[in-house]
Amino acid sequence: MEKVREVESLDQSALQGVARMFDVLAEPTRLQILQALAGGPKYVGELCDTLSAKQANVSKQLGILHQAGLVSRERDGLLVRYCVSEPMIFELCSLVCGKLRRDAEARIASMPQARRPRKR
C-alpha cells in the first residue's frame, strides 16, 4: 500500500477556499473550456464552436473561471480572448485522471477472466 504524504493542516478559511476551487472544477463545461484553452488563447466564439455550446453559457462559465483566477481575459476590440492563467490546473487534472485510471484498472483486474474486455 502506498504511503500517504503528510499534508499541511489548513484552518477553516483555507479549507473553504479549497472547497470553492473544487466547486469551480465540478462543472464539466468549465473543464471542457480549460481543456480547449490548453492549446492556447481562444476567443469566446472559438470556444463556443469547439464546445458546440451557446455563447451565453460559455460566457457564464468563463466568468466563473475568471473570478476563480484560473483564466485571464484580454479585450481585442469588441472581442474577448481567454487563456489559462493558472497552469497548475492541468497538473491537478492529471492527478485526478491518474486516480480514475488506477481505479478502472483495479476493477478490470478483479473481473473474472471470461468477462474482461480484450486488449486491442
C-alpha distance (Angstrom), angle and dihedral (degrees) to the residues before:
residue distance angle dihedral
M1 . . .
E2 3.79 . .
K3 3.79 116.7 .
V4 3.79 114.1 -115.3
R5 3.78 113.7 -122.6
E6 3.75 117.3 -123.1
V7 3.77 111.8 -104.4
E8 3.75 124.8 -152.7
S9 3.77 113.1 -106.1
L10 3.80 111.7 -110.1
D11 3.76 127.3 -153.0
Q12 3.81 121.3 -128.8
S13 3.81 93.4 -92.8
A14 3.81 92.9 52.2
L15 3.82 91.3 46.5
Q16 3.79 89.6 53.4
G17 3.81 89.8 50.7
V18 3.81 91.4 51.7
A19 3.81 90.3 48.0
R20 3.83 90.5 51.1
M21 3.82 90.9 52.0
F22 3.81 91.7 50.7
D23 3.81 88.4 46.8
V24 3.82 89.2 55.7
L25 3.81 89.5 51.1
A26 3.81 93.5 47.3
E27 3.82 92.8 82.7
P28 3.84 114.3 88.1
T29 3.82 93.3 -150.2
R30 3.79 90.6 57.2
L31 3.81 89.7 50.3
Q32 3.81 89.5 50.0
I33 3.81 89.7 51.7
L34 3.80 91.8 50.9
Q35 3.79 90.1 47.8
A36 3.81 90.6 50.9
L37 3.81 90.8 49.1
A38 3.81 91.8 51.3
G39 3.80 87.5 84.6
G40 3.80 92.4 55.7
P41 3.80 141.4 -77.7
K42 3.79 118.9 -26.8
Y43 3.77 137.3 -173.8
V44 3.81 118.8 -119.3
G45 3.80 90.8 -108.2
E46 3.80 91.4 53.7
L47 3.80 89.9 51.2
C48 3.81 90.6 49.7
D49 3.81 90.0 53.0
T50 3.81 93.4 45.2
L51 3.80 93.0 49.0
S52 3.82 96.3 35.1
A53 3.79 86.0 -130.7
K54 3.78 135.4 136.1
Q55 3.80 118.4 -94.7
A56 3.81 92.8 -123.1
N57 3.81 92.5 56.8
V58 3.81 94.4 43.6
S59 3.80 91.0 49.0
K60 3.81 91.5 48.7
Q61 3.82 91.9 50.8
L62 3.82 91.5 45.2
G63 3.80 88.6 53.3
I64 3.79 90.8 54.5
L65 3.82 91.8 47.2
H66 3.81 90.2 48.0
Q67 3.79 93.0 49.1
A68 3.83 88.7 51.0
G69 3.81 89.7 53.2
L70 3.80 94.7 -117.0
V71 3.80 97.0 115.6
S72 3.77 134.2 30.0
R73 3.78 128.0 -153.2
E74 3.75 135.6 -145.3
R75 3.78 124.9 -165.5
D76 3.80 116.0 -131.6
G77 3.80 105.0 -176.1
L78 3.79 105.8 -66.0
L79 3.79 92.8 -15.1
V80 3.79 129.0 82.0
R81 3.79 122.5 -147.2
Y82 3.80 120.9 -158.5
C83 3.78 131.3 -158.1
V84 3.79 136.9 174.4
S85 3.79 109.9 -90.7
E86 3.80 97.1 -178.5
P87 3.82 111.1 48.7
M88 3.81 92.0 -178.7
I89 3.79 85.6 80.9
F90 3.82 88.5 77.9
E91 3.80 90.9 53.1
L92 3.79 89.1 52.9
C93 3.81 91.6 48.8
S94 3.81 89.7 48.8
L95 3.81 90.7 53.4
V96 3.81 91.5 50.2
C97 3.82 92.1 46.3
G98 3.80 89.5 50.4
K99 3.79 90.8 54.3
L100 3.81 91.8 48.5
R101 3.83 90.3 49.3
R102 3.83 91.8 50.2
D103 3.82 90.4 48.8
A104 3.81 91.4 50.7
E105 3.80 91.9 47.8
A106 3.80 90.6 50.0
R107 3.83 91.0 50.8
I108 3.81 90.9 49.7
A109 3.81 92.0 47.0
S110 3.80 90.3 52.9
M111 3.82 93.4 51.9
P112 3.79 118.7 101.9
Q113 3.82 110.4 -97.9
A114 3.83 93.9 -111.2
R115 3.83 93.0 57.2
R116 3.81 98.4 46.6
P117 3.80 116.4 113.3
R118 3.80 113.7 -112.5
K119 3.79 119.0 -110.1
R120 3.78 113.8 -120.3
